Amino acid sequence: MFLREYLTKYTKEELLDQARSFEIKKCSGLRKADLIDRIVDTFCAEEMLRSRLACLTKEQMDLFRKACISPTAVSVNEVVDAMQLYRYWIGYFEDPTDRFCVFEDVAVAFSKIDDKAFQLKQCRKGWLVKCIHFFIQYYEIAPIEVIYEMYRQKVKDSIDEMIEILWEMPVDIVESCLFTMDKLGMEGWPKENPLYSEKGIFVHLQLFENEEFDYLLRQQMDKDFYIPSVQQIDEICRIGYEASSSAYKKLESFFIKKLKFSYEQAVTGCLQVWANSYEGESPSKIINKMTEANIEFEEKMINELLELLVAAHNNTRMKENRGYKPSEMARKMPIDKMPTIVPASSKAATILKDAVPQLQAMGVPVDLNGNTDVIQTTMFPKGMNEEPIRVEKKIYPNDPCPCGSGKKYKKCCGKNN
């Protein structure tokens, strides 16, 4: 299939959005067919293709090269990379086999730019993209020096050389931008603060779109930045979670041996647990979801599974901790300065309430109300036709927003509190 043929499936408005991201000017008055021609000609031009394909990671480039030759089956550990290639408009999934294919016109154009200079550039930019992926998932706001700490583990450029490469990369791929501190209203920031930078602050642009910049800063406070190893960056970019960690190895083994999952199902299950833990969902909620999905397990397995899920949760990297796992945060803190455990949802508070005596006996402080807002709500205890009463209700960041939007409170009305 050619890219031109594939783009006919898009609406003109969707095509115009993509044209704007490619910085194609004066295209709104074009007919759809002419707009498609402009997009394809721009995309397959040597300068554009070099700029975009050089941002592929090593694994994405390996998959891309194979798919240039013939349709390629995608393993469970390649799904994330295949989806990224699809998002970049480089290829598509063949129906009904789900093999990944590269558009024929893109493959031909690539063969003309695949020289030594391109390959050297792609090695550097591809690794930088992985570092940026970790940044987006676990920092969203960071001094550019922190990105360099990750980058220099594999590429021995200077920080200025890295910044120069960064400015060459398409914004729709890096999804982030470098700002001086004064542009963010952070002039006079204390030098001892982990967020202080001489070179600039790197910010995920979506924070501005969602108006979450200040909220995230309050969550992260003055925590240090976790600098992951090359292996950790590779793992998280390739499959979405740290499969090599002891907690997730044990969980994967449980899925395969006790629940009779295939390897692919076990990896998918671990990724879902990582994602749920990252979003602050409790282990009991994860078990409920498994039950709703008709996953059967004996009652005696529940305690074992719950222990594994708690361990997995404590070994999941968190954005609020600037990449640190809860277990790592606890080890960093002296016993007399243990952080107070504060639940993020009503369900978590209910579960935590029973464990308060045990945690306090271990010297771990718990504050069930520290993360709450108190809102006024109306109740009709005697029915809708009777006199309503006004009551106060505690609401946690991860609770459904009472406005009825369907979003979490912290991402809706709670952003301004």
Buried (B, 14 or more C-beta within 10 A) or exposed (E): EEBBEBBEEBEBEEBBEBBEEBEBEEBEEBEBEEBBBBBBEBBBEEEBBBBBBBBBBBBBBBBBBBBBEEBBEBEBBBBBBBEBBEEBBBBBBBEEEEBBBBBBBBBEBBEEBBEEEBEEBBBBBBBBBBBBBBBBBBBBBBBBBBBBBBBBBBBEBEBEBBBEBBEEBBEBBBBBBBBEBEEBEBEEBEEEEBBBBEBBBBBBBEBEEEEBBEBBBEBBEEBBBBBBEEEBBBBBBBBBBBBEBEBBEBBBEBBBEBBEBEEEBBBBBBBBBBEBBBBBBBBBBBBEBBEEEEBEBEEEEEEEBBEBBBBBBBBBBBBBBBBBBBBBBBEBEEEEEBBEBBBBBBBBBEBBEEEBEEBEEEEBEBEBEEBBBEBEEEEEEEEEEEEEEEEEBBBBBBBBBBEEEEBBBBBBBBBEE
